Amino acid sequence: MDAVGPTGDAATRNALLGALPVEARGMITAGSRVVHLEQRRVLWEPGQETRHVYFPLSGVISLVTVMNDGDMVEFATVGREGMVGLHHFLGAPSMPSQRAISQVAGDSLEVDAGAFREASQGAGPLRDLLERYALVLVVSTAQEVACNRLHPLEMRCARWLLTARQQVGADEFALTQEFLAEMLGVRRATVTIAAGLLQKAGLIRYRRGRIEVLDPEGLAAASCECYRVIHDEYDRFLTEVGSRGPG
């Protein structure tokens, strides 16, 4: 994870940091650095005490639950709207059964976990913002868990691709079917069939490890209700955050 530049102006590319007053944002960004996270880079393993928290500036990070036999399934994705390492705000140095992994390559602000805990514990705008974000994350996680249990794979695949597109901010991004299968908790052959149906319908194009969303509205129609529920919750949050304006 190589540093790629100064953190000052870059921090505002993250919605959480961009909404903070300058002083509060400076408490977090002091001593931080911008790092590039390649796809599949593991940020921490289950039960591992984590030394940093991450505020994505581009790309997407996945939070997955890992079982004893090594199987895993994603329960949350985090892009420029949020952060990874919220357990430090909640008083835990590690998370059992949870792995954080870079889903779509991009840059993140890497912040020392100790400095983050110190900055977020006192009353103020940072604590208020993190409490609101924690609620949004709980809502989206609960919806995603229900989706994984109740909805057909093709709908789940459409939801996942739409979410990734929204968080990356582009119609095309690097993604292998193998990795998509891991995130959805299914076999690669199964996700190949689901992605093939979406491609045959003209909604996406898959080639050489890259996905291109051709018809976002059509893909939304092919998705389940969960995409809209999660999207609307984050949209309300981002509208609220945006209304505060940058510091």
C-alpha positions in Angstrom: 0.0 0.0 0.0 2.2 2.8 -1.2 1.6 6.4 -0.3 0.5 8.4 -3.4 0.5 12.0 -2.2 -0.4 14.7 0.3 -3.6 14.3 2.3 -4.9 17.9 2.7 -7.2 18.5 -0.3 -7.6 14.8 -1.0 -9.5 14.3 2.3 -12.5 16.2 1.0 -13.0 13.6 -1.7 -14.5 11.5 1.1 -18.0 12.5 2.0 -17.6 12.1 5.8 -14.3 14.0 5.9 -15.6 16.7 3.5 -18.6 17.4 5.7 -16.4 18.1 8.8 -15.3 21.6 9.9 -11.7 22.2 9.1 -10.5 21.9 12.7 -12.3 18.5 13.2 -11.1 17.2 9.9 -7.5 18.3 10.8 -7.6 16.2 14.0 -8.1 13.1 11.8 -5.9 13.9 8.8 -2.9 15.0 10.8 -0.3 12.3 10.3 -2.4 10.4 7.9 -1.4 9.4 4.3 -3.1 8.6 1.0 -2.5 5.0 0.0 -3.4 3.1 -3.1 -5.2 -0.2 -2.4 -4.9 -2.8 -5.2 -7.8 -5.1 -5.8 -7.9 -8.0 -3.3 -5.6 -6.2 -0.9 -6.5 -7.5 2.6 -6.6 -4.7 5.2 -7.2 -7.0 8.2 -8.0 -10.6 9.0 -10.6 -11.9 11.5 -9.6 -11.1 15.1 -6.6 -9.1 14.1 -6.0 -5.9 16.0 -6.1 -3.2 13.4 -3.7 -0.3 13.4 -5.5 1.9 10.9 -8.9 3.0 9.7 -9.6 3.9 6.1 -11.6 6.7 4.4 -11.9 5.7 0.7 -11.3 8.5 -1.8 -11.9 6.2 -4.8 -12.4 2.5 -5.2 -14.5 0.3 -2.9 -13.7 -1.8 0.2 -15.7 -5.0 1.1 -16.4 -6.2 4.6 -16.9 -10.0 4.6 -17.7 -12.6 7.2 -15.3 -15.6 7.1 -16.3 -19.0 8.3 -14.1 -21.7 9.9 -13.9 -23.6 6.5 -12.7 -20.5 4.7 -16.0 -19.7 3.0 -16.9 -16.1 3.1 -19.8 -13.7 2.1 -19.9 -10.0 1.9 -22.2 -8.0 4.3 -21.2 -4.5 3.5 -19.4 -2.4 0.9 -17.8 1.0 1.6 -16.9 3.7 -0.9 -16.4 7.5 -0.8 -19.5 7.9 1.3 -18.0 6.2 4.4 -15.1 4.6 6.3 -13.7 1.3 7.2 -12.7 0.6 10.8 -15.8 1.9 12.6 -15.3 -0.7 15.3 -12.6 1.6 16.8 -15.2 4.3 17.3 -17.4 1.7 19.0 -14.5 0.7 21.4 -13.3 -2.5 19.8 -9.7 -3.0 18.6 -10.6 -5.9 16.3 -13.6 -7.7 14.7 -14.1 -11.5 15.1 -14.9 -13.3 11.8 -14.5 -10.1 9.7 -12.1 -9.5 6.9 -11.7 -6.2 5.1 -10.6 -6.4 1.5 -10.2 -4.0 -1.4 -12.9 -4.8 -3.8 -12.3 -2.2 -6.5 -8.8 -0.7 -6.6 -8.5 2.9 -5.6 -7.0 5.4 -3.1 -7.9 5.7 0.6 -6.9 8.0 3.4 -5.1 5.8 6.0 -5.4 7.1 9.5 -3.8 5.8 12.7 -6.4 4.0 14.7 -5.2 5.5 18.0 -5.4 9.0 16.7 -8.9 8.3 15.3 -10.2 6.9 18.6 -8.9 10.0 20.4 -10.4 12.4 17.9 -13.8 10.7 17.9 -14.4 10.1 21.6 -15.2 13.7 22.6 -18.5 15.4 21.9 -18.5 17.3 18.6 -19.2 17.2 14.9 -17.1 14.1 14.3 -18.8 12.0 16.9 -22.2 13.2 15.7 -21.3 12.3 12.1 -20.0 8.8 13.0 -23.1 8.0 15.1 -25.3 8.8 12.1 -23.1 6.8 9.7 -23.1 3.8 12.1 -26.9 3.8 11.9 -26.8 3.9 8.1 -24.3 1.0 8.0 -26.6 -1.1 10.3 -29.6 -0.5 8.1 -27.7 -1.4 4.9 -26.1 -4.4 6.5 -29.4 -5.8 7.7 -30.9 -5.3 4.2 -28.0 -7.0 2.6 -28.1 -10.0 4.9 -31.8 -10.4 4.2 -31.1 -10.1 0.4 -28.5 -12.8 0.5 -31.0 -15.2 2.2 -34.2 -14.4 0.3 -33.5 -13.2 -3.3 -32.4 -14.9 -6.5 -28.8 -14.6 -7.5 -29.5 -12.7 -10.7 -31.2 -10.0 -8.6 -28.4 -10.0 -6.1 -25.8 -9.7 -8.8 -27.6 -6.7 -10.3 -27.8 -5.0 -6.9 -24.2 -5.6 -6.3 -23.1 -4.2 -9.6 -25.3 -1.1 -9.2 -23.9 -0.5 -5.8 -20.3 -0.8 -7.0 -21.0 1.5 -9.9 -22.4 4.1 -7.6 -19.5 3.9 -5.2 -16.8 3.9 -7.9 -18.6 6.8 -9.7 -18.0 5.2 -13.1 -19.8 2.8 -15.5 -16.8 0.6 -15.9 -14.5 -0.9 -13.3 -12.1 -3.9 -12.9 -13.8 -7.0 -11.5 -13.3 -10.7 -12.1 -16.2 -13.2 -11.9 -14.2 -15.2 -9.4 -14.1 -12.2 -7.0 -17.8 -11.4 -7.6 -18.6 -15.0 -6.8 -16.6 -14.8 -3.5 -18.4 -11.6 -2.5 -21.9 -13.1 -3.2 -21.0 -16.4 -1.5 -21.6 -18.7 -4.5 -19.7 -20.8 -7.0 -18.0 -19.1 -9.9 -20.0 -21.2 -12.4 -23.2 -20.0 -10.8 -22.3 -16.3 -11.0 -21.1 -16.8 -14.6 -24.7 -17.8 -15.5 -26.2 -14.9 -13.6 -23.8 -12.4 -15.2 -24.4 -14.0 -18.6 -28.1 -13.4 -18.3 -27.6 -9.7 -17.5 -25.2 -9.4 -20.4 -27.5 -11.2 -22.8 -30.2 -8.7 -21.8 -27.9 -5.8 -22.8 -27.6 -4.5 -19.2 -23.8 -5.1 -18.7 -20.7 -6.0 -20.7 -18.1 -8.3 -19.3 -14.6 -8.6 -20.9 -11.1 -9.3 -19.7 -11.8 -8.9 -16.0 -13.8 -5.7 -16.4 -17.5 -4.9 -16.0 -19.2 -2.1 -17.9 -22.8 -1.1 -16.9 -24.6 -0.3 -20.2 -28.1 0.3 -18.9 -28.3 1.4 -15.3 -32.1 1.8 -15.3 -32.5 -1.6 -16.8 -30.1 -3.1 -14.3 -32.1 -1.4 -11.5 -35.3 -3.0 -12.8 -33.6 -6.4 -12.8 -32.4 -5.9 -9.2 -34.4 -6.6 -6.1 -36.0 -4.0 -3.8 -32.8 -4.1 -1.6 -30.9 -1.8 -4.0 -33.4 0.9 -3.7 -33.7 0.5 0.1 -29.9 0.8 0.6 -29.5 3.5 -2.0 -32.3 5.6 -0.5 -30.8 5.3 3.0 -27.4 6.4 1.8 -28.9 9.1 -0.3 -30.7 10.6 2.7 -27.4 10.4 4.7 -25.3 12.0 1.9 -28.0 14.8 1.4 -27.8 15.5 5.2 -24.0 15.4 5.1 -23.9 17.6 2.0 -26.3 20.2 3.5 -23.7 20.9 6.2 -21.2 21.9 3.6 -17.4 21.6 3.8 -15.6 23.2 6.7 
